[in-house]
Amino acid sequence: MDELKEYDISQFKGVRELLVPLVIREIMKSRNVNEEDAFHLLYSSFLYSKLERESTKLWHLSPCALRELLNEELETGAITFPEEA
């Protein structure tokens, strides 16, 4: 059972490592910021604290959808999570 849990966690980390650069590119385009600023916006966000958790299932969302959630957080201070997340 522990082996399965370790596999699930490592698989999630892999997905997150592939997803984050795509989200960063979306942030750079939408907010007209450089890569460093985009990383700061994402990593300091409430959204990212939720994205880090496999159980939230936010990693199922597209980079564009995640960018929109981040923009909502930055503009309103809150996030309306989709029901499937």
Backbone atoms as SQL, in Angstrom:
CREATE TABLE atoms (id INTEGER PRIMARY KEY, chain TEXT, resi INTEGER, resn TEXT, atom TEXT, x REAL, y REAL, z REAL);
INSERT INTO atoms VALUES
  (1, 'A', 1, 'MET', 'N', 0.821, -1.196, 0.000),
  (2, 'A', 1, 'MET', 'CA', 0.000, 0.000, 0.000),
  (3, 'A', 1, 'MET', 'C', 0.865, 1.260, 0.000),
  (4, 'A', 2, 'ASP', 'N', 1.952, 1.286, 0.780),
  (5, 'A', 2, 'ASP', 'CA', 2.840, 2.438, 0.801),
  (6, 'A', 2, 'ASP', 'C', 3.486, 2.659, -0.560),
  (7, 'A', 3, 'GLU', 'N', 3.810, 1.569, -1.269),
  (8, 'A', 3, 'GLU', 'CA', 4.405, 1.695, -2.602),
  (9, 'A', 3, 'GLU', 'C', 3.441, 2.397, -3.554),
  (10, 'A', 4, 'LEU', 'N', 2.154, 2.062, -3.474),
  (11, 'A', 4, 'LEU', 'CA', 1.153, 2.688, -4.325),
  (12, 'A', 4, 'LEU', 'C', 1.046, 4.175, -4.001),
  (13, 'A', 5, 'LYS', 'N', 1.050, 4.518, -2.738),
  (14, 'A', 5, 'LYS', 'CA', 0.969, 5.922, -2.337),
  (15, 'A', 5, 'LYS', 'C', 2.196, 6.689, -2.833),
  (16, 'A', 6, 'GLU', 'N', 3.385, 6.110, -2.696),
  (17, 'A', 6, 'GLU', 'CA', 4.600, 6.754, -3.191),
  (18, 'A', 6, 'GLU', 'C', 4.536, 6.952, -4.699),
  (19, 'A', 7, 'TYR', 'N', 4.023, 5.959, -5.418),
  (20, 'A', 7, 'TYR', 'CA', 3.895, 6.068, -6.867),
  (21, 'A', 7, 'TYR', 'C', 2.943, 7.204, -7.223),
  (22, 'A', 8, 'ASP', 'N', 1.801, 7.266, -6.550),
  (23, 'A', 8, 'ASP', 'CA', 0.819, 8.313, -6.826),
  (24, 'A', 8, 'ASP', 'C', 1.412, 9.694, -6.585),
  (25, 'A', 9, 'ILE', 'N', 2.157, 9.859, -5.504),
  (26, 'A', 9, 'ILE', 'CA', 2.761, 11.145, -5.185),
  (27, 'A', 9, 'ILE', 'C', 3.808, 11.520, -6.226),
  (28, 'A', 10, 'SER', 'N', 4.660, 10.581, -6.613),
  (29, 'A', 10, 'SER', 'CA', 5.693, 10.906, -7.595),
  (30, 'A', 10, 'SER', 'C', 5.064, 11.192, -8.961),
  (31, 'A', 11, 'GLN', 'N', 4.006, 10.504, -9.297),
  (32, 'A', 11, 'GLN', 'CA', 3.317, 10.758, -10.561),
  (33, 'A', 11, 'GLN', 'C', 2.712, 12.166, -10.535),
  (34, 'A', 12, 'PHE', 'N', 2.112, 12.545, -9.416),
  (35, 'A', 12, 'PHE', 'CA', 1.546, 13.883, -9.274),
  (36, 'A', 12, 'PHE', 'C', 2.629, 14.942, -9.410),
  (37, 'A', 13, 'LYS', 'N', 3.773, 14.733, -8.767),
  (38, 'A', 13, 'LYS', 'CA', 4.867, 15.704, -8.866),
  (39, 'A', 13, 'LYS', 'C', 5.311, 15.871, -10.315),
  (40, 'A', 14, 'GLY', 'N', 5.349, 14.778, -11.047),
  (41, 'A', 14, 'GLY', 'CA', 5.727, 14.841, -12.455),
  (42, 'A', 14, 'GLY', 'C', 4.745, 15.654, -13.270),
  (43, 'A', 15, 'VAL', 'N', 3.474, 15.449, -13.037),
  (44, 'A', 15, 'VAL', 'CA', 2.444, 16.206, -13.744),
  (45, 'A', 15, 'VAL', 'C', 2.570, 17.687, -13.401),
  (46, 'A', 16, 'ARG', 'N', 2.764, 17.978, -12.121),
  (47, 'A', 16, 'ARG', 'CA', 2.896, 19.371, -11.680),
  (48, 'A', 16, 'ARG', 'C', 4.124, 20.019, -12.316),
  (49, 'A', 17, 'GLU', 'N', 5.218, 19.278, -12.404),
  (50, 'A', 17, 'GLU', 'CA', 6.438, 19.823, -13.011),
  (51, 'A', 17, 'GLU', 'C', 6.248, 20.127, -14.495),
  (52, 'A', 18, 'LEU', 'N', 5.399, 19.386, -15.160),
  (53, 'A', 18, 'LEU', 'CA', 5.101, 19.656, -16.571),
  (54, 'A', 18, 'LEU', 'C', 4.097, 20.790, -16.721),
  (55, 'A', 19, 'LEU', 'N', 3.175, 20.894, -15.790),
  (56, 'A', 19, 'LEU', 'CA', 2.100, 21.875, -15.873),
  (57, 'A', 19, 'LEU', 'C', 2.563, 23.289, -15.527),
  (58, 'A', 20, 'VAL', 'N', 3.378, 23.428, -14.510),
  (59, 'A', 20, 'VAL', 'CA', 3.780, 24.760, -14.038),
  (60, 'A', 20, 'VAL', 'C', 4.418, 25.606, -15.148),
  (61, 'A', 21, 'PRO', 'N', 5.368, 25.095, -15.932),
  (62, 'A', 21, 'PRO', 'CA', 5.939, 25.945, -16.993),
  (63, 'A', 21, 'PRO', 'C', 4.896, 26.418, -18.009),
  (64, 'A', 22, 'LEU', 'N', 3.900, 25.589, -18.270),
  (65, 'A', 22, 'LEU', 'CA', 2.839, 25.992, -19.197),
  (66, 'A', 22, 'LEU', 'C', 1.994, 27.108, -18.596),
  (67, 'A', 23, 'VAL', 'N', 1.716, 27.018, -17.308),
  (68, 'A', 23, 'VAL', 'CA', 0.961, 28.063, -16.623),
  (69, 'A', 23, 'VAL', 'C', 1.779, 29.353, -16.599),
  (70, 'A', 24, 'ILE', 'N', 3.070, 29.226, -16.342),
  (71, 'A', 24, 'ILE', 'CA', 3.955, 30.401, -16.329),
  (72, 'A', 24, 'ILE', 'C', 3.893, 31.118, -17.670),
  (73, 'A', 25, 'ARG', 'N', 3.940, 30.382, -18.764),
  (74, 'A', 25, 'ARG', 'CA', 3.855, 31.003, -20.096),
  (75, 'A', 25, 'ARG', 'C', 2.533, 31.739, -20.286),
  (76, 'A', 26, 'GLU', 'N', 1.452, 31.114, -19.797),
  (77, 'A', 26, 'GLU', 'CA', 0.136, 31.749, -19.885),
  (78, 'A', 26, 'GLU', 'C', 0.107, 33.058, -19.088),
  (79, 'A', 27, 'ILE', 'N', 0.701, 33.044, -17.905),
  (80, 'A', 27, 'ILE', 'CA', 0.739, 34.245, -17.059),
  (81, 'A', 27, 'ILE', 'C', 1.553, 35.333, -17.754),
  (82, 'A', 28, 'MET', 'N', 2.690, 34.958, -18.321),
  (83, 'A', 28, 'MET', 'CA', 3.555, 35.926, -19.007),
  (84, 'A', 28, 'MET', 'C', 2.795, 36.612, -20.139),
  (85, 'A', 29, 'LYS', 'N', 2.052, 35.833, -20.914),
  (86, 'A', 29, 'LYS', 'CA', 1.302, 36.400, -22.039),
  (87, 'A', 29, 'LYS', 'C', 0.147, 37.270, -21.561),
  (88, 'A', 30, 'SER', 'N', -0.600, 36.776, -20.596),
  (89, 'A', 30, 'SER', 'CA', -1.818, 37.480, -20.187),
  (90, 'A', 30, 'SER', 'C', -1.540, 38.733, -19.376),
  (91, 'A', 31, 'ARG', 'N', -0.476, 38.725, -18.586),
  (92, 'A', 31, 'ARG', 'CA', -0.188, 39.870, -17.713),
  (93, 'A', 31, 'ARG', 'C', 0.986, 40.708, -18.213),
  (94, 'A', 32, 'ASN', 'N', 1.571, 40.292, -19.343),
  (95, 'A', 32, 'ASN', 'CA', 2.705, 41.002, -19.946),
  (96, 'A', 32, 'ASN', 'C', 3.832, 41.222, -18.928),
  (97, 'A', 33, 'VAL', 'N', 4.250, 40.112, -18.304),
  (98, 'A', 33, 'VAL', 'CA', 5.336, 40.153, -17.315),
  (99, 'A', 33, 'VAL', 'C', 6.440, 39.197, -17.755),
  (100, 'A', 34, 'ASN', 'N', 7.618, 39.377, -17.162),
  (101, 'A', 34, 'ASN', 'CA', 8.717, 38.474, -17.493),
  (102, 'A', 34, 'ASN', 'C', 8.564, 37.169, -16.709),
  (103, 'A', 35, 'GLU', 'N', 9.430, 36.225, -17.022),
  (104, 'A', 35, 'GLU', 'CA', 9.338, 34.894, -16.426),
  (105, 'A', 35, 'GLU', 'C', 9.495, 34.942, -14.902),
  (106, 'A', 36, 'GLU', 'N', 10.433, 35.716, -14.424),
  (107, 'A', 36, 'GLU', 'CA', 10.664, 35.811, -12.977),
  (108, 'A', 36, 'GLU', 'C', 9.416, 36.344, -12.258),
  (109, 'A', 37, 'ASP', 'N', 8.805, 37.373, -12.806),
  (110, 'A', 37, 'ASP', 'CA', 7.600, 37.930, -12.195),
  (111, 'A', 37, 'ASP', 'C', 6.436, 36.934, -12.255),
  (112, 'A', 38, 'ALA', 'N', 6.346, 36.203, -13.352),
  (113, 'A', 38, 'ALA', 'CA', 5.288, 35.201, -13.485),
  (114, 'A', 38, 'ALA', 'C', 5.452, 34.096, -12.443),
  (115, 'A', 39, 'PHE', 'N', 6.699, 33.648, -12.242),
  (116, 'A', 39, 'PHE', 'CA', 6.947, 32.648, -11.205),
  (117, 'A', 39, 'PHE', 'C', 6.558, 33.191, -9.836),
  (118, 'A', 40, 'HIS', 'N', 6.933, 34.431, -9.567),
  (119, 'A', 40, 'HIS', 'CA', 6.602, 35.023, -8.269),
  (120, 'A', 40, 'HIS', 'C', 5.081, 35.103, -8.075),
  (121, 'A', 41, 'LEU', 'N', 4.373, 35.547, -9.109),
  (122, 'A', 41, 'LEU', 'CA', 2.912, 35.633, -9.014),
  (123, 'A', 41, 'LEU', 'C', 2.294, 34.270, -8.713),
  (124, 'A', 42, 'LEU', 'N', 2.754, 33.255, -9.424),
  (125, 'A', 42, 'LEU', 'CA', 2.181, 31.924, -9.231),
  (126, 'A', 42, 'LEU', 'C', 2.567, 31.338, -7.880),
  (127, 'A', 43, 'TYR', 'N', 3.866, 31.319, -7.580),
  (128, 'A', 43, 'TYR', 'CA', 4.325, 30.645, -6.363),
  (129, 'A', 43, 'TYR', 'C', 3.880, 31.328, -5.081),
  (130, 'A', 44, 'SER', 'N', 3.577, 32.608, -5.125),
  (131, 'A', 44, 'SER', 'CA', 3.124, 33.305, -3.922),
  (132, 'A', 44, 'SER', 'C', 1.595, 33.325, -3.797),
  (133, 'A', 45, 'SER', 'N', 0.914, 32.661, -4.704),
  (134, 'A', 45, 'SER', 'CA', -0.552, 32.710, -4.727),
  (135, 'A', 45, 'SER', 'C', -1.199, 31.619, -3.868),
  (136, 'A', 46, 'PHE', 'N', -2.420, 31.902, -3.477),
  (137, 'A', 46, 'PHE', 'CA', -3.264, 30.912, -2.807),
  (138, 'A', 46, 'PHE', 'C', -3.525, 29.753, -3.773),
  (139, 'A', 47, 'LEU', 'N', -3.711, 30.093, -5.043),
  (140, 'A', 47, 'LEU', 'CA', -3.941, 29.065, -6.059),
  (141, 'A', 47, 'LEU', 'C', -2.834, 28.026, -6.045),
  (142, 'A', 48, 'TYR', 'N', -1.581, 28.480, -6.007),
  (143, 'A', 48, 'TYR', 'CA', -0.473, 27.521, -6.030),
  (144, 'A', 48, 'TYR', 'C', -0.465, 26.658, -4.772),
  (145, 'A', 49, 'SER', 'N', -0.831, 27.231, -3.638),
  (146, 'A', 49, 'SER', 'CA', -0.876, 26.423, -2.410),
  (147, 'A', 49, 'SER', 'C', -1.888, 25.295, -2.555),
  (148, 'A', 50, 'LYS', 'N', -2.935, 25.533, -3.335),
  (149, 'A', 50, 'LYS', 'CA', -3.922, 24.478, -3.598),
  (150, 'A', 50, 'LYS', 'C', -3.438, 23.536, -4.705),
  (151, 'A', 51, 'LEU', 'N', -2.760, 24.082, -5.703),
  (152, 'A', 51, 'LEU', 'CA', -2.235, 23.261, -6.795),
  (153, 'A', 51, 'LEU', 'C', -1.197, 22.267, -6.293),
  (154, 'A', 52, 'GLU', 'N', -0.460, 22.630, -5.249),
  (155, 'A', 52, 'GLU', 'CA', 0.552, 21.746, -4.673),
  (156, 'A', 52, 'GLU', 'C', -0.047, 20.484, -4.059),
  (157, 'A', 53, 'ARG', 'N', -1.316, 20.530, -3.746),
  (158, 'A', 53, 'ARG', 'CA', -1.972, 19.387, -3.097),
  (159, 'A', 53, 'ARG', 'C', -2.668, 18.512, -4.132),
  (160, 'A', 54, 'GLU', 'N', -2.255, 17.290, -4.218),
  (161, 'A', 54, 'GLU', 'CA', -2.829, 16.348, -5.186),
  (162, 'A', 54, 'GLU', 'C', -4.332, 16.226, -4.982),
  (163, 'A', 55, 'SER', 'N', -4.770, 16.260, -3.744),
  (164, 'A', 55, 'SER', 'CA', -6.183, 16.019, -3.421),
  (165, 'A', 55, 'SER', 'C', -7.132, 17.071, -3.980),
  (166, 'A', 56, 'THR', 'N', -6.635, 18.262, -4.316),
  (167, 'A', 56, 'THR', 'CA', -7.516, 19.301, -4.857),
  (168, 'A', 56, 'THR', 'C', -7.903, 19.026, -6.309),
  (169, 'A', 57, 'LYS', 'N', -7.106, 18.219, -6.973),
  (170, 'A', 57, 'LYS', 'CA', -7.324, 17.859, -8.389),
  (171, 'A', 57, 'LYS', 'C', -7.229, 19.053, -9.336),
  (172, 'A', 58, 'LEU', 'N', -6.649, 20.166, -8.888),
  (173, 'A', 58, 'LEU', 'CA', -6.498, 21.320, -9.775),
  (174, 'A', 58, 'LEU', 'C', -5.579, 21.019, -10.945),
  (175, 'A', 59, 'TRP', 'N', -4.699, 20.041, -10.787),
  (176, 'A', 59, 'TRP', 'CA', -3.780, 19.681, -11.863),
  (177, 'A', 59, 'TRP', 'C', -4.509, 19.110, -13.074),
  (178, 'A', 60, 'HIS', 'N', -5.800, 18.822, -12.926),
  (179, 'A', 60, 'HIS', 'CA', -6.606, 18.369, -14.063),
  (180, 'A', 60, 'HIS', 'C', -6.981, 19.522, -14.988),
  (181, 'A', 61, 'LEU', 'N', -6.900, 20.754, -14.479),
  (182, 'A', 61, 'LEU', 'CA', -7.302, 21.908, -15.272),
  (183, 'A', 61, 'LEU', 'C', -6.224, 22.279, -16.283),
  (184, 'A', 62, 'SER', 'N', -6.640, 22.947, -17.318),
  (185, 'A', 62, 'SER', 'CA', -5.696, 23.379, -18.349),
  (186, 'A', 62, 'SER', 'C', -4.864, 24.555, -17.844),
  (187, 'A', 63, 'PRO', 'N', -3.715, 24.784, -18.472),
  (188, 'A', 63, 'PRO', 'CA', -2.917, 25.960, -18.104),
  (189, 'A', 63, 'PRO', 'C', -3.714, 27.263, -18.233),
  (190, 'A', 64, 'CYS', 'N', -4.546, 27.344, -19.247),
  (191, 'A', 64, 'CYS', 'CA', -5.375, 28.530, -19.457),
  (192, 'A', 64, 'CYS', 'C', -6.371, 28.706, -18.304),
  (193, 'A', 65, 'ALA', 'N', -7.006, 27.633, -17.889),
  (194, 'A', 65, 'ALA', 'CA', -7.962, 27.699, -16.776),
  (195, 'A', 65, 'ALA', 'C', -7.264, 28.091, -15.483),
  (196, 'A', 66, 'LEU', 'N', -6.076, 27.556, -15.259),
  (197, 'A', 66, 'LEU', 'CA', -5.320, 27.914, -14.061),
  (198, 'A', 66, 'LEU', 'C', -4.897, 29.388, -14.108),
  (199, 'A', 67, 'ARG', 'N', -4.506, 29.860, -15.271),
  (200, 'A', 67, 'ARG', 'CA', -4.170, 31.274, -15.426),
  (201, 'A', 67, 'ARG', 'C', -5.370, 32.150, -15.089),
  (202, 'A', 68, 'GLU', 'N', -6.538, 31.754, -15.554),
  (203, 'A', 68, 'GLU', 'CA', -7.749, 32.521, -15.273),
  (204, 'A', 68, 'GLU', 'C', -8.071, 32.525, -13.775),
  (205, 'A', 69, 'LEU', 'N', -7.870, 31.400, -13.110),
  (206, 'A', 69, 'LEU', 'CA', -8.078, 31.358, -11.657),
  (207, 'A', 69, 'LEU', 'C', -7.100, 32.275, -10.944),
  (208, 'A', 70, 'LEU', 'N', -5.853, 32.302, -11.396),
  (209, 'A', 70, 'LEU', 'CA', -4.863, 33.190, -10.796),
  (210, 'A', 70, 'LEU', 'C', -5.249, 34.645, -11.033),
  (211, 'A', 71, 'ASN', 'N', -5.662, 34.975, -12.252),
  (212, 'A', 71, 'ASN', 'CA', -6.077, 36.346, -12.541),
  (213, 'A', 71, 'ASN', 'C', -7.258, 36.754, -11.659),
  (214, 'A', 72, 'GLU', 'N', -8.189, 35.847, -11.465),
  (215, 'A', 72, 'GLU', 'CA', -9.325, 36.128, -10.582),
  (216, 'A', 72, 'GLU', 'C', -8.831, 36.405, -9.161),
  (217, 'A', 73, 'GLU', 'N', -7.909, 35.573, -8.679),
  (218, 'A', 73, 'GLU', 'CA', -7.360, 35.779, -7.338),
  (219, 'A', 73, 'GLU', 'C', -6.664, 37.139, -7.234),
  (220, 'A', 74, 'LEU', 'N', -5.876, 37.500, -8.233),
  (221, 'A', 74, 'LEU', 'CA', -5.138, 38.759, -8.198),
  (222, 'A', 74, 'LEU', 'C', -6.070, 39.969, -8.283),
  (223, 'A', 75, 'GLU', 'N', -7.163, 39.826, -9.015),
  (224, 'A', 75, 'GLU', 'CA', -8.086, 40.949, -9.203),
  (225, 'A', 75, 'GLU', 'C', -9.101, 41.090, -8.079),
  (226, 'A', 76, 'THR', 'N', -9.535, 39.963, -7.501),
  (227, 'A', 76, 'THR', 'CA', -10.618, 40.025, -6.507),
  (228, 'A', 76, 'THR', 'C', -10.193, 39.578, -5.115),
  (229, 'A', 77, 'GLY', 'N', -9.062, 38.888, -5.029),
  (230, 'A', 77, 'GLY', 'CA', -8.632, 38.355, -3.739),
  (231, 'A', 77, 'GLY', 'C', -9.277, 37.024, -3.394),
  (232, 'A', 78, 'ALA', 'N', -10.067, 36.493, -4.309),
  (233, 'A', 78, 'ALA', 'CA', -10.751, 35.215, -4.082),
  (234, 'A', 78, 'ALA', 'C', -10.715, 34.392, -5.365),
  (235, 'A', 79, 'ILE', 'N', -10.993, 33.105, -5.196),
  (236, 'A', 79, 'ILE', 'CA', -11.034, 32.189, -6.344),
  (237, 'A', 79, 'ILE', 'C', -12.353, 31.426, -6.309),
  (238, 'A', 80, 'THR', 'N', -13.007, 31.350, -7.433),
  (239, 'A', 80, 'THR', 'CA', -14.193, 30.501, -7.574),
  (240, 'A', 80, 'THR', 'C', -13.727, 29.227, -8.268),
  (241, 'A', 81, 'PHE', 'N', -13.504, 28.182, -7.466),
  (242, 'A', 81, 'PHE', 'CA', -13.011, 26.926, -8.026),
  (243, 'A', 81, 'PHE', 'C', -14.102, 26.224, -8.809),
  (244, 'A', 82, 'PRO', 'N', -13.766, 25.667, -9.974),
  (245, 'A', 82, 'PRO', 'CA', -14.753, 24.889, -10.727),
  (246, 'A', 82, 'PRO', 'C', -15.164, 23.651, -9.940),
  (247, 'A', 83, 'GLU', 'N', -16.375, 23.202, -10.163),
  (248, 'A', 83, 'GLU', 'CA', -16.877, 22.051, -9.411),
  (249, 'A', 83, 'GLU', 'C', -16.070, 20.798, -9.638),
  (250, 'A', 84, 'GLU', 'N', -15.503, 20.617, -10.843),
  (251, 'A', 84, 'GLU', 'CA', -14.744, 19.401, -11.118),
  (252, 'A', 84, 'GLU', 'C', -13.386, 19.396, -10.431),
  (253, 'A', 85, 'ALA', 'N', -12.947, 20.525, -9.910),
  (254, 'A', 85, 'ALA', 'CA', -11.646, 20.594, -9.225),
  (255, 'A', 85, 'ALA', 'C', -11.783, 20.191, -7.769);
